[in-house]
Amino acid sequence: MTTQVSEVLDRLLQLAAHDDRLKRLEETLARAPAAAQVHEAAAAEVAGKIRLLAEKLAVLKAQVRLRENELKGHEQKVARLKQQSGEVRTNREFMAFRSEIANTQAEADRLAGEVLRILDVVNQAEARLGALSAERDRALQAAAEARRQEEEDQLERKAERDGLVRERPACSEGIPAEALELYERARQARGHGMAVLEGAYCSACGDLQTRNDVYAVQNRTRLVPCKGCNRILFLA
């Protein structure tokens, strides 16, 4: 190498920092907008509750209609029995009509009570349905806002990424071909081309380095690729 090892190592570290920044941007761009997904999942969960509650409401309202029809039939029967009781001639017939009227009225009262109880449940369910609908709308609005913000952020990240891509050739310019090849081979295989030497171990893969290699890294006398992962070793 015509350039001093220490200078080459510094240039490689600058290139590695550039590549790490570029890699983080690429990973961020590849990820879906997490915040929007959280809000959309919340909206979907609430929508499921709304669907179940709406189905329950439909059943309750059908029960109300059924009981109201039965109640109407009993009220009509009571009116008919009362009219008929006015036409009886004996006390025995009158008492029989009176008993039947009382039984029919009792059944009508029971049905009326059931209708009121079911309507109370319907009112509570409709209030809950309104609250859930508002909650769902808020979640959808938050999701839309998060997605809009994420799209803006993504545009900024793309612009930054594109700038880093354009700048990269300048970052590698002047690095000897052999050193650059060592770095690129490790970066493409491992995701990173450099690794810190911690004691006598590679911090990336944990491989133990030879004493001579440790000295070389410490004194910057030559570039030392880790025997385990091929990353170029350096001291932090």
QUIMO-V168451 format. One record per residue. N is the residue number from 1. RES is the residue in three letters. SS is DSSP state (H for helix, E for strand, C for the rest). NEAR is the number of other C-alpha atoms within 10 Angstrom. Layout:
n->(N N)
res->(RES RES)
ss->(SS SS)
near->(NEAR NEAR)
This chain:
n->(1 2 3 4 5 6 7 8 9 10 11 12 13 14 15 16 17 18 19 20 21 22 23 24 25 26 27 28 29 30 31 32 33 34 35 36 37 38 39 40 41 42 43 44 45 46 47 48 49 50 51 52 53 54 55 56 57 58 59 60 61 62 63 64 65 66 67 68 69 70 71 72 73 74 75 76 77 78 79 80 81 82 83 84 85 86 87 88 89 90 91 92 93 94 95 96 97 98 99 100 101 102 103 104 105 106 107 108 109 110 111 112 113 114 115 116 117 118 119 120 121 122 123 124 125 126 127 128 129 130 131 132 133 134 135 136 137 138 139 140 141 142 143 144 145 146 147 148 149 150 151 152 153 154 155 156 157 158 159 160 161 162 163 164 165 166 167 168 169 170 171 172 173 174 175 176 177 178 179 180 181 182 183 184 185 186 187 188 189 190 191 192 193 194 195 196 197 198 199 200 201 202 203 204 205 206 207 208 209 210 211 212 213 214 215 216 217 218 219 220 221 222 223 224 225 226 227 228 229 230 231 232 233 234 235 236)
res->(MET THR THR GLN VAL SER GLU VAL LEU ASP ARG LEU LEU GLN LEU ALA ALA HIS ASP ASP ARG LEU LYS ARG LEU GLU GLU THR LEU ALA ARG ALA PRO ALA ALA ALA GLN VAL HIS GLU ALA ALA ALA ALA GLU VAL ALA GLY LYS ILE ARG LEU LEU ALA GLU LYS LEU ALA VAL LEU LYS ALA GLN VAL ARG LEU ARG GLU ASN GLU LEU LYS GLY HIS GLU GLN LYS VAL ALA ARG LEU LYS GLN GLN SER GLY GLU VAL ARG THR ASN ARG GLU PHE MET ALA PHE ARG SER GLU ILE ALA ASN THR GLN ALA GLU ALA ASP ARG LEU ALA GLY GLU VAL LEU ARG ILE LEU ASP VAL VAL ASN GLN ALA GLU ALA ARG LEU GLY ALA LEU SER ALA GLU ARG ASP ARG ALA LEU GLN ALA ALA ALA GLU ALA ARG ARG GLN GLU GLU GLU ASP GLN LEU GLU ARG LYS ALA GLU ARG ASP GLY LEU VAL ARG GLU ARG PRO ALA CYS SER GLU GLY ILE PRO ALA GLU ALA LEU GLU LEU TYR GLU ARG ALA ARG GLN ALA ARG GLY HIS GLY MET ALA VAL LEU GLU GLY ALA TYR CYS SER ALA CYS GLY ASP LEU GLN THR ARG ASN ASP VAL TYR ALA VAL GLN ASN ARG THR ARG LEU VAL PRO CYS LYS GLY CYS ASN ARG ILE LEU PHE LEU ALA)
ss->(C C C C H H H H H H H H H H H H H H H H H H H H H H H H H H C C C H H H H H H H H H H H H H H H H H H H H H H H H H H H H H H H H H H H H H H H H H H H H H H H H H H H H C C C C C H H H H H H H H H H H H H H H H H H H H H H H H H H H H H H H H H H H H H H H H H H H H H H H H H H H H H H H H H H H H H H H H H H H H H H H H H H H H H H H H H H C C C C H H H H H H H H H H H H H H C C C E E E E E C C E E C C C C C E C C H H H H H H H H H C C C C C E C C C C C C E E E C C)
near->(11 6 10 11 16 15 12 21 21 13 18 21 18 14 23 21 14 17 20 16 14 20 15 12 18 14 9 14 16 10 8 11 18 13 17 22 15 15 22 21 15 18 23 15 12 19 17 13 16 19 12 13 17 15 11 14 18 13 12 18 16 12 16 21 12 14 20 17 13 16 21 15 14 21 18 14 17 21 14 12 16 16 12 12 17 10 10 13 9 8 9 10 13 17 13 12 20 16 12 16 21 13 14 20 18 13 16 23 15 13 21 18 13 16 21 12 13 17 16 12 15 19 13 12 17 15 12 14 19 13 13 18 17 13 16 23 15 15 21 19 16 18 23 17 15 20 20 14 15 17 13 12 13 17 13 12 17 16 12 15 19 13 12 17 14 11 12 14 11 10 17 17 12 12 19 13 12 10 18 18 12 18 22 18 15 19 19 10 12 14 14 20 26 29 22 16 23 16 12 16 17 25 16 18 14 14 15 17 20 13 10 10 20 21 15 16 23 15 13 20 13 17 18 21 23 25 15 13 18 21 27 26 28 23 13 7)
